[in-house]
Amino acid sequence: MSHPQVQLNLTLHGADGDKPGVIVLELDDDKAPQSCANFLAYVNKGHYDGTIFHRVIKNFMIQGGGFTSDMQQKPTDAPIKNEAANGLKNDKYTVAMARTGDPHSATAQFFINVVDNDFLNHTAPTGQGWGYAVFGKVVQGQDVVDEIRKVRTTRKGYHDDVPFDAVVIDKAVAL
């Protein structure tokens, strides 16, 4: 059975000019049906178009899907149930739902693990054990992910680890 795929068409802005990039995500709708349906709904209504990777931590993850390049947060739909107990692990190049301290607070934001992050995996249905729901993996563009993880970051307003030069998701397309 084939899984849905989403292509993120990016622009990495920088002092040396703008550089296009493409990341293709394969979603695991068997193990994370609600997270995948949620992500695809945001893709199909154009939510991710013009958002940025607003949080980049070189040896952890790159996070996006919630802010415009001027750090304005986009409105979202209702939060979804955390599917982190699905057996998928927060391994390098997997994509997971970002959330607040509330385990069932994920909306539009997602992150791509740039290393194995075992400590983010589900261990128990408790405050500390819920983990972060993996719902797919990068199947093309790992080199682009690696390039993003190396960008220079700064602080903007209340936000740390923001790329100094914007990394923009120009368009997200379901394939």
C-alpha positions as a Markdown table, in Angstrom:
| # | Residue | x | y | z |
|---|---|---|---|---|
| 1 | Met | 0.0 | 0.0 | 0.0 |
| 2 | Ser | 1.4 | 3.4 | -0.9 |
| 3 | His | 1.3 | 6.2 | 1.6 |
| 4 | Pro | 0.5 | 9.9 | 0.9 |
| 5 | Gln | 3.4 | 12.1 | 0.1 |
| 6 | Val | 3.7 | 15.9 | 0.5 |
| 7 | Gln | 6.3 | 18.0 | -1.2 |
| 8 | Leu | 7.6 | 21.1 | 0.5 |
| 9 | Asn | 9.0 | 23.7 | -2.0 |
| 10 | Leu | 11.4 | 25.9 | 0.0 |
| 11 | Thr | 13.6 | 29.0 | -0.3 |
| 12 | Leu | 16.6 | 29.3 | 1.9 |
| 13 | His | 17.3 | 33.0 | 2.0 |
| 14 | Gly | 20.9 | 34.0 | 2.8 |
| 15 | Ala | 23.7 | 36.6 | 2.4 |
| 16 | Asp | 24.9 | 34.6 | -0.7 |
| 17 | Gly | 21.5 | 34.8 | -2.3 |
| 18 | Asp | 18.4 | 32.7 | -2.3 |
| 19 | Lys | 18.6 | 28.9 | -2.8 |
| 20 | Pro | 15.6 | 26.7 | -3.7 |
| 21 | Gly | 15.1 | 23.4 | -2.0 |
| 22 | Val | 12.6 | 20.5 | -2.0 |
| 23 | Ile | 11.7 | 18.1 | 0.8 |
| 24 | Val | 9.3 | 15.2 | 0.2 |
| 25 | Leu | 7.6 | 13.7 | 3.2 |
| 26 | Glu | 5.9 | 10.2 | 3.1 |
| 27 | Leu | 3.1 | 10.0 | 5.6 |
| 28 | Asp | 2.3 | 6.9 | 7.6 |
| 29 | Asp | -1.5 | 7.0 | 7.6 |
| 30 | Asp | -1.7 | 3.4 | 8.8 |
| 31 | Lys | 0.0 | 4.2 | 12.1 |
| 32 | Ala | -0.9 | 7.9 | 12.5 |
| 33 | Pro | -4.2 | 8.4 | 10.7 |
| 34 | Gln | -5.4 | 11.4 | 12.6 |
| 35 | Ser | -2.0 | 13.2 | 12.4 |
| 36 | Cys | -1.8 | 12.5 | 8.7 |
| 37 | Ala | -5.4 | 13.6 | 8.0 |
| 38 | Asn | -4.7 | 16.8 | 10.0 |
| 39 | Phe | -1.5 | 17.5 | 8.2 |
| 40 | Leu | -3.0 | 16.9 | 4.7 |
| 41 | Ala | -6.0 | 19.2 | 5.6 |
| 42 | Tyr | -3.5 | 22.0 | 6.3 |
| 43 | Val | -1.6 | 21.2 | 3.1 |
| 44 | Asn | -4.8 | 21.2 | 1.0 |
| 45 | Lys | -6.1 | 24.5 | 2.3 |
| 46 | Gly | -2.7 | 26.2 | 1.7 |
| 47 | His | -1.9 | 26.8 | 5.4 |
| 48 | Tyr | 1.8 | 26.0 | 5.0 |
| 49 | Asp | 2.3 | 28.2 | 2.0 |
| 50 | Gly | 4.4 | 31.2 | 3.1 |
| 51 | Thr | 5.2 | 29.8 | 6.5 |
| 52 | Ile | 8.8 | 29.4 | 7.7 |
| 53 | Phe | 11.0 | 27.0 | 9.6 |
| 54 | His | 10.9 | 29.2 | 12.7 |
| 55 | Arg | 12.9 | 27.0 | 15.1 |
| 56 | Val | 16.2 | 25.4 | 14.2 |
| 57 | Ile | 18.3 | 23.5 | 16.7 |
| 58 | Lys | 21.3 | 22.0 | 14.9 |
| 59 | Asn | 21.6 | 18.8 | 16.8 |
| 60 | Phe | 17.9 | 18.3 | 17.6 |
| 61 | Met | 15.3 | 19.3 | 15.0 |
| 62 | Ile | 13.9 | 21.9 | 12.6 |
| 63 | Gln | 10.3 | 23.1 | 13.3 |
| 64 | Gly | 7.9 | 24.9 | 11.0 |
| 65 | Gly | 4.3 | 25.3 | 9.9 |
| 66 | Gly | 3.0 | 28.0 | 12.2 |
| 67 | Phe | 4.6 | 31.4 | 11.5 |
| 68 | Thr | 5.0 | 33.7 | 8.6 |
| 69 | Ser | 8.4 | 35.3 | 7.9 |
| 70 | Asp | 7.5 | 38.3 | 10.0 |
| 71 | Met | 6.9 | 35.9 | 13.0 |
| 72 | Gln | 3.1 | 36.3 | 12.9 |
| 73 | Gln | 1.4 | 33.1 | 14.1 |
| 74 | Lys | -1.2 | 31.7 | 11.7 |
| 75 | Pro | -4.6 | 30.7 | 13.0 |
| 76 | Thr | -5.2 | 26.9 | 13.3 |
| 77 | Asp | -7.9 | 24.4 | 13.6 |
| 78 | Ala | -8.7 | 22.5 | 16.8 |
| 79 | Pro | -5.9 | 20.4 | 18.4 |
| 80 | Ile | -5.8 | 16.7 | 17.7 |
| 81 | Lys | -5.3 | 13.6 | 19.8 |
| 82 | Asn | -1.7 | 12.6 | 20.4 |
| 83 | Glu | -0.8 | 9.4 | 18.4 |
| 84 | Ala | 2.7 | 9.0 | 19.8 |
| 85 | Ala | 1.9 | 5.5 | 21.1 |
| 86 | Asn | 1.8 | 4.3 | 17.4 |
| 87 | Gly | 5.2 | 2.6 | 17.6 |
| 88 | Leu | 6.9 | 5.1 | 15.3 |
| 89 | Lys | 10.1 | 6.5 | 16.7 |
| 90 | Asn | 11.6 | 10.0 | 16.6 |
| 91 | Asp | 14.5 | 8.9 | 14.5 |
| 92 | Lys | 16.6 | 11.0 | 12.2 |
| 93 | Tyr | 14.6 | 12.4 | 9.2 |
| 94 | Thr | 11.2 | 11.5 | 10.7 |
| 95 | Val | 8.5 | 14.1 | 10.9 |
| 96 | Ala | 6.4 | 14.6 | 14.1 |
| 97 | Met | 3.7 | 16.9 | 15.4 |
| 98 | Ala | 4.9 | 19.8 | 17.5 |
| 99 | Arg | 2.8 | 20.6 | 20.6 |
| 100 | Thr | 2.8 | 22.5 | 23.9 |
| 101 | Gly | 3.1 | 20.9 | 27.3 |
| 102 | Asp | -0.4 | 19.5 | 26.8 |
| 103 | Pro | 0.1 | 16.2 | 25.1 |
| 104 | His | -3.1 | 16.7 | 23.0 |
| 105 | Ser | -2.4 | 20.2 | 21.8 |
| 106 | Ala | -0.9 | 19.6 | 18.3 |
| 107 | Thr | -2.4 | 21.7 | 15.5 |
| 108 | Ala | -0.4 | 22.7 | 12.4 |
| 109 | Gln | 3.2 | 22.9 | 13.6 |
| 110 | Phe | 5.5 | 20.0 | 12.8 |
| 111 | Phe | 9.2 | 19.2 | 13.2 |
| 112 | Ile | 11.7 | 17.1 | 11.4 |
| 113 | Asn | 14.2 | 15.2 | 13.6 |
| 114 | Val | 17.8 | 15.8 | 12.5 |
| 115 | Val | 19.2 | 13.2 | 14.9 |
| 116 | Asp | 17.7 | 10.2 | 16.7 |
| 117 | Asn | 15.7 | 11.8 | 19.5 |
| 118 | Asp | 14.7 | 8.8 | 21.7 |
| 119 | Phe | 13.7 | 11.0 | 24.6 |
| 120 | Leu | 10.8 | 12.3 | 22.5 |
| 121 | Asn | 9.3 | 8.8 | 22.1 |
| 122 | His | 6.1 | 7.7 | 23.9 |
| 123 | Thr | 6.8 | 5.7 | 27.0 |
| 124 | Ala | 3.5 | 6.0 | 29.0 |
| 125 | Pro | 0.2 | 7.9 | 28.9 |
| 126 | Thr | 1.4 | 10.3 | 31.5 |
| 127 | Gly | 2.5 | 14.0 | 31.5 |
| 128 | Gln | 6.2 | 13.1 | 31.1 |
| 129 | Gly | 5.6 | 10.0 | 29.0 |
| 130 | Trp | 3.3 | 11.0 | 26.2 |
| 131 | Gly | 6.0 | 11.9 | 23.7 |
| 132 | Tyr | 5.7 | 13.4 | 20.3 |
| 133 | Ala | 3.7 | 11.7 | 17.5 |
| 134 | Val | 5.7 | 10.7 | 14.5 |
| 135 | Phe | 3.5 | 10.6 | 11.4 |
| 136 | Gly | 6.0 | 10.3 | 8.5 |
| 137 | Lys | 9.5 | 10.5 | 7.2 |
| 138 | Val | 11.6 | 12.5 | 4.7 |
| 139 | Val | 12.0 | 10.4 | 1.6 |
| 140 | Gln | 13.7 | 13.0 | -0.6 |
| 141 | Gly | 15.6 | 16.1 | 0.4 |
| 142 | Gln | 17.6 | 14.9 | 3.4 |
| 143 | Asp | 20.4 | 17.2 | 2.1 |
| 144 | Val | 18.0 | 20.1 | 2.3 |
| 145 | Val | 17.1 | 19.2 | 5.9 |
| 146 | Asp | 20.8 | 19.0 | 6.7 |
| 147 | Glu | 21.4 | 22.4 | 5.1 |
| 148 | Ile | 18.6 | 24.0 | 7.2 |
| 149 | Arg | 19.9 | 22.5 | 10.4 |
| 150 | Lys | 23.1 | 24.4 | 9.9 |
| 151 | Val | 21.7 | 27.9 | 9.3 |
| 152 | Arg | 22.7 | 30.7 | 11.6 |
| 153 | Thr | 20.0 | 31.5 | 14.2 |
| 154 | Thr | 19.0 | 34.4 | 16.4 |
| 155 | Arg | 16.3 | 35.6 | 18.8 |
| 156 | Lys | 13.2 | 37.4 | 17.5 |
| 157 | Gly | 10.9 | 38.7 | 20.1 |
| 158 | Tyr | 10.1 | 35.9 | 22.5 |
| 159 | His | 11.4 | 33.2 | 20.1 |
| 160 | Asp | 14.9 | 31.7 | 20.3 |
| 161 | Asp | 16.6 | 29.6 | 17.6 |
| 162 | Val | 15.0 | 31.5 | 14.7 |
| 163 | Pro | 16.9 | 31.4 | 11.4 |
| 164 | Phe | 18.7 | 34.7 | 10.9 |
| 165 | Asp | 17.8 | 34.5 | 7.2 |
| 166 | Ala | 14.3 | 33.1 | 6.6 |
| 167 | Val | 13.8 | 29.5 | 5.5 |
| 168 | Val | 10.4 | 29.8 | 3.7 |
| 169 | Ile | 8.0 | 27.0 | 2.8 |
| 170 | Asp | 6.8 | 28.6 | -0.5 |
| 171 | Lys | 4.3 | 25.9 | -1.2 |
| 172 | Ala | 3.3 | 22.5 | 0.3 |
| 173 | Val | 1.7 | 20.2 | -2.3 |
| 174 | Ala | 0.1 | 16.8 | -1.8 |
| 175 | Leu | 1.5 | 14.4 | -4.5 |
